[in-house]
Amino acid sequence: MYKAVIIGGSAGSFRVITKILQSLPKNYPLPILLNLHRLKHVRSGFVEALSIKSNIPVIEPYDKDTIKAGNAYLAPSNYHMYVELNKKIALSTEEPVNHSRPSIDLSFITAAQTYNRNLLGIILSGANKDGAYGLKKLKDAGGTAIVQDPKECEVATMTNAALNLTNVDHVFSTNQIIDFLLKIK
């Protein structure tokens, strides 16, 4: 039984994330943790753009915010977003990982330590390898690993890196990802 969903993406993932958030019902039973690479000097507009289409609240969390079902938490620009064991979010400005801050790997690793087999992780389109190691650690902790079908991705570097490093549970199109998420009770 899942307790949380974590999604990582970069170049080419915005459209997919928007479609996913648009498809989830207002009473979605899980928190969604979003770690998307974006320009670090652009502070506003991203959350607003996602919120317009989303049926659930999209929140850029503050340090120590409690993770609650039915919300989507977007890693703030230029901050690493960790998931603490007490299901709170921790933000950090430590050095970039894989040239990225926020680091998808760090979010996935800490979420896996917190939720273990009750975590569903999804890697989407992206132009670097950030997220591949994090998805492997999620899988090692007993979580379920999904990768967007590289043939559908605008940029398949991230999804291919995840597939090369991890024996994933599913390779899905965007619509299949949405169907999977909607079946979660």
C-alpha positions as CSV (number, residue, x, y, z in Angstrom):
1,M,0.0,0.0,0.0
2,Y,1.5,3.3,-1.1
3,K,2.0,6.2,1.3
4,A,3.6,8.7,-1.1
5,V,4.5,9.3,-4.7
6,I,7.7,11.0,-5.8
7,I,8.3,12.2,-9.4
8,G,11.5,13.6,-10.9
9,G,12.0,15.2,-14.2
10,S,13.8,17.8,-16.2
11,A,13.8,18.9,-19.9
12,G,10.5,17.8,-21.4
13,S,8.7,16.9,-18.2
14,F,6.6,20.0,-17.6
15,R,3.9,18.9,-20.0
16,V,3.8,15.4,-18.5
17,I,3.6,16.7,-14.9
18,T,0.8,19.1,-15.9
19,K,-1.2,16.3,-17.5
20,I,-0.7,14.1,-14.4
21,L,-1.8,16.9,-12.0
22,Q,-4.8,17.7,-14.2
23,S,-5.8,14.0,-14.1
24,L,-5.7,13.5,-10.3
25,P,-9.0,14.0,-8.3
26,K,-9.3,16.7,-5.7
27,N,-9.4,14.0,-3.0
28,Y,-6.2,12.2,-4.1
29,P,-5.2,9.9,-1.2
30,L,-1.4,10.4,-1.3
31,P,1.1,13.3,-1.2
32,I,2.9,13.9,-4.4
33,L,6.6,15.0,-4.1
34,L,7.8,16.8,-7.3
35,N,11.4,17.4,-8.0
36,L,11.8,19.2,-11.4
37,H,14.8,20.9,-12.7
38,R,14.2,24.5,-13.6
39,L,16.1,27.7,-14.0
40,K,17.5,28.7,-10.5
41,H,17.1,32.4,-11.1
42,V,13.4,32.2,-11.9
43,R,11.6,32.4,-8.6
44,S,8.0,32.6,-9.6
45,G,5.5,31.4,-12.2
46,F,6.3,27.7,-12.1
47,V,4.0,26.8,-9.2
48,E,1.4,29.1,-10.6
49,A,1.5,27.4,-14.0
50,L,1.2,24.0,-12.4
51,S,-1.6,25.1,-10.1
52,I,-3.8,26.4,-12.9
53,K,-4.2,22.9,-14.3
54,S,-4.0,20.9,-11.0
55,N,-6.9,19.6,-9.1
56,I,-4.8,19.3,-5.9
57,P,-2.9,22.1,-4.3
58,V,0.7,22.6,-5.6
59,I,2.9,23.9,-2.8
60,E,6.5,25.1,-2.7
61,P,7.2,24.0,0.8
62,Y,9.0,25.7,3.6
63,D,11.6,24.0,5.7
64,K,10.0,21.6,8.2
65,D,6.5,21.6,6.5
66,T,4.6,18.4,7.3
67,I,3.9,16.3,4.2
68,K,0.1,15.8,3.9
69,A,-2.0,13.6,1.6
70,G,-3.7,15.4,-1.2
71,N,-1.0,18.0,-1.8
72,A,1.7,18.2,-4.4
73,Y,5.0,19.5,-3.0
74,L,7.3,21.1,-5.6
75,A,11.0,21.4,-4.7
76,P,11.7,25.1,-4.6
77,S,14.1,26.6,-7.2
78,N,17.7,26.3,-6.1
79,Y,17.0,24.2,-3.0
80,H,17.5,20.5,-2.3
81,M,14.3,19.0,-0.9
82,Y,14.8,16.2,1.6
83,V,12.1,14.0,3.1
84,E,12.8,13.5,6.8
85,L,11.9,10.4,8.8
86,N,9.1,12.3,10.6
87,K,7.5,13.0,7.2
88,K,8.6,16.6,7.2
89,I,10.4,18.4,4.4
90,A,13.9,19.8,4.9
91,L,15.3,22.3,2.5
92,S,19.0,22.9,1.9
93,T,21.3,25.0,-0.2
94,E,24.2,22.5,-0.1
95,E,26.3,22.1,-3.2
96,P,24.6,20.9,-6.4
97,V,24.5,17.1,-7.1
98,N,24.8,16.1,-10.7
99,H,25.0,19.8,-11.5
100,S,21.5,20.2,-10.1
101,R,19.9,21.9,-7.1
102,P,17.3,20.6,-6.5
103,S,18.8,17.1,-6.9
104,I,16.3,14.5,-7.8
105,D,18.6,11.8,-6.4
106,L,18.7,13.4,-3.0
107,S,14.9,13.7,-2.8
108,F,14.4,10.1,-4.0
109,I,17.0,8.7,-1.6
110,T,15.6,10.4,1.5
111,A,12.0,9.6,0.5
112,A,13.0,6.0,0.1
113,Q,14.5,6.0,3.6
114,T,11.3,7.3,5.0
115,Y,8.6,5.4,3.0
116,N,10.5,2.2,2.0
117,R,8.2,-0.2,0.2
118,N,5.3,2.2,0.5
119,L,6.9,4.7,-2.0
120,L,6.1,4.9,-5.7
121,G,8.8,6.7,-7.7
122,I,8.5,8.0,-11.3
123,I,11.3,9.3,-13.5
124,L,10.2,11.4,-16.5
125,S,11.9,13.1,-19.5
126,G,15.2,14.9,-18.8
127,A,18.6,15.9,-20.2
128,N,20.9,14.5,-17.5
129,K,21.3,11.4,-15.3
130,D,20.0,13.0,-12.0
131,G,17.4,10.7,-10.6
132,A,18.8,7.4,-11.9
133,Y,20.7,6.6,-8.7
134,G,17.8,7.8,-6.5
135,L,15.4,5.5,-8.3
136,K,17.8,2.6,-7.7
137,K,17.9,3.4,-4.0
138,L,14.1,3.6,-4.0
139,K,13.9,0.2,-5.6
140,D,16.5,-1.2,-3.2
141,A,14.3,0.0,-0.3
142,G,11.4,-2.0,-1.7
143,G,9.6,0.8,-3.5
144,T,8.0,0.6,-6.9
145,A,9.9,2.2,-9.8
146,I,8.3,3.6,-12.9
147,V,10.1,5.2,-15.8
148,Q,8.4,7.2,-18.6
149,D,8.8,5.3,-21.9
150,P,11.9,6.8,-23.5
151,K,10.3,6.6,-26.9
152,E,7.7,9.2,-25.6
153,C,10.2,11.5,-23.9
154,E,11.3,14.8,-25.4
155,V,14.7,14.1,-24.0
156,A,15.4,10.5,-23.0
157,T,18.8,10.9,-21.2
158,M,17.2,10.7,-17.7
159,T,14.9,7.8,-18.4
160,N,17.6,5.8,-20.2
161,A,20.0,6.4,-17.3
162,A,17.4,5.1,-14.8
163,L,16.7,2.0,-17.0
164,N,20.4,1.3,-17.3
165,L,20.9,1.4,-13.5
166,T,17.7,-0.1,-12.1
167,N,15.5,-3.0,-12.8
168,V,12.3,-0.9,-12.9
169,D,8.8,-2.3,-12.3
170,H,7.2,-0.5,-15.2
171,V,8.0,1.5,-18.4
172,F,4.9,3.5,-19.0
173,S,3.5,6.1,-21.4
174,T,2.1,9.3,-19.7
175,N,-1.4,7.9,-20.0
176,Q,-0.3,4.6,-18.4
177,I,1.3,6.5,-15.5
178,I,-1.9,8.4,-15.0
179,D,-4.0,5.2,-15.1
180,F,-1.6,3.6,-12.5
181,L,-1.9,6.6,-10.2
182,L,-5.7,6.7,-10.5
183,K,-5.9,3.0,-9.4
184,I,-4.2,3.8,-6.0
185,K,-6.8,3.8,-3.3
